């Protein structure tokens, strides 16, 4: 079996952190739902990206954490490529909470932060982009 440096690096990082702290790396691909005829021309391909997260379990000393089944608190970095020349790609960073249900078999993540939109609306240069009016946008 051939060993890859990336696998070794990830295993080393997981061993470095204790069980109360975790690192996640997730790849995703999907669809943008058609929800407005004014932006239908921007939905041309299936967007994709990755989500890198650092999570830390809340402790039993936190009174609020027991009421919510000891959620994780963390920071996430997300890269989204919309595969459209008018929209471009986004990079976001945000703080999040992971709430667990059904014996920690289902997770609900909620967070808020900021994002950098690679391409924004411009009256003459990028008039088709009706998504982003500025480079700095909210990440929710």
N, C-alpha and C positions, 0 to 999 in steps of 0.2 A: 504494500500500500504506500503510495507516494504521499508524503507529508507536505502541506502547504504552509508557508510562513504566516499567512493570515489566521489559519486555524490555531497555530501555536500561540500567536499573539492574543487571540480571543480567550483561549484556555488560560493563559497566564493572567489576564485581566480578571477573569472569573475567580481564579484561585486567590488573587490579591484581595478582593473585596470579601467581606464577611457575608453570611447568609442574609443579613438584614438589608443588604444593599445589592442591587442588581443592575446590569447593563442589558439593554435590548437593542437589537438591530433588526428592523423589519422592512421588507420590500413590499410595495403595493402597486397595483394597477387597477384601473376601473373605468367607469363611465361618468360623464357629466350629464346629469338629468336635464332634459329639455324643459325649461320652466318659463322662458320669456322669448317671444318671437324676435325681440330687438337684439338678442345675443345669439340667436340660433346659428348665425354664420361663423361664430367662434368655436363651435363644437364640431371639430373635424376628425379628431383621433381619440384614442384611449390614453388618458394621462397616466403617468407612472412616477414613482419616486421611492424614497426611503425615509424611515423614521428611526432616529437613534435616540434612546432614552436612558436616563439614569434615574433609578427609583430607590427610595429609602423608606423602610417600614416605619410607621409611627410606633411609639412605645406605649406601654401600659400606663406610664405616668401621665400621658395626655388624657384628660377626662373626656374630651370630645371624641377621641379616637375610638373608645370602647363603644360609644353609641352608634358609630358608623362602621363597625366590624374591622377596625384597624386598617384604614386605607393607606396606600403608599403615597408619598409626596415626592415629586421629582421635577426634572428639567428635560425637555425634549428639543431636539433639533430635527427639522423636517425639510426635505428637498422635494419639490413638486415640479415636474416637467409636464406642461399642458400640451406639448407637441403641436403648437400653433405659433406661427411666426409673429402674429400680432400680440399674443399674450406673453409668450416667453416662459420663463421658469421663476419660481419663488423659493426663497430660503427663509425659514421661520425659526424662532426660538421662543419657547414659552414654558411657564411653570404649570404643573398639572397635579391632579389628584386621581388616583385609581381607586374606585370603589368596587368592592367584590360582593358577589351574590352567589347563592347556591353552593355553599362550601368552597368558595374561591374558584369555581369553575367558569364563572362569567365575570367579566370586568367592564366597568363603565369608566371611561377616562374623560375628564373635563379639565380644560386649561385655558389660559389666556396669555398672550404675549404680543410680540411684534414680528412683522415679516418685511422682507425686502422683495418687491416686485421688480423683476428684471426689465420689463417694458411697461411703460405707462401710456395713458392717452395723451396724444398731442394733436392739435387741430389740423396740422398739415402733414406731419411725418407719420403719425400712427392713429389716424382717425377711426380705424376699425375697432380698436381696443376700447370697449365700453366697460370693461371690468375694473380697471385700476386707473384712478386719476392722479396718483402720486406713487413714488417709489416706496415710501414707508406706509404700510397698512396694518390693520389689526389682524392678529392670528387668534382665532377663537375655536 
